């Protein structure tokens, strides 16, 4: 799945969609798909985690992005 988008907004929306559909997020796989560095995807994940943390405060809903060491990937609770 070659996505090749360096547009940050498009990446964030796509990653968020993956999380919301229950997909596991592997940093290196996404970096390869988007044609960016693994560090770039890590920063994107940090922003998404911060977004969900703020949603808990505002909406009272608990949704958490966590790292699953067994699968070496991120998931959304």
N, C-alpha and C positions, 0 to 999 in steps of 0.2 A: 504494500500500500504506500506508494510514493506520493506524498502530499505537496512537499516543496513550497512552503509558504514561510517567508521571513516576517510576514505581517503579524505583529504581536497580538492584536485583537482577534484575528482569525485563529491563531494558535490557542489562545485562552478559551475561546468559545468551543473549539473542537475538543480540547482536553476536558473541559467541563461536560460536554455532551458525552464523551466516553465514560466519565465517572458516573454520570446520571443514568447511563444504560447498564451499569454494573461491570464495565470492562476494567481489567487490571491495567495500570499505567506503569510501564517499564521505561525509565528515563532514556536509556540508550536506544531502545527501539523507536521511541518517539523522536529523539534527536535525529536518528537516521531518516525517519519518514519525513520530517519537516526540513531537513537539510540545515540544521543548526547544531550548536554544541550541546552536550549533555548538561553543562552548567546553565545554559539558557533555559532548558526545560526545567531544571531544578528551580530557577528563579520564578518561572511561570507557576510551578506547583506551590511555591511559597506564597505567591499572590492569591492563588485559589484557596489555599488553606486559610489565609487571613480573611478572605471574603466570607467563607463559611463561619469562621469564628465571630465575625461581626454580625452575621445573620442570627446567630444564637442570642446575642445580646439584644438585637432589635426585635426579632420575631419570636423569641422564646423556643424556637425549633432547634433540635439537636441534630446537626449533620456534621460529621467529622471526616476529614481526609486523613487517613493513616497509612503508614508504611508496613506492609506485611513482609516480614523477613523470610518466611517460607517460600514465597513466590517472587521475592525481590521486586515488588511492585507496590504502587499506591492504589488504594481503594477508597470509596466513599461509603460511610456508615449511613 
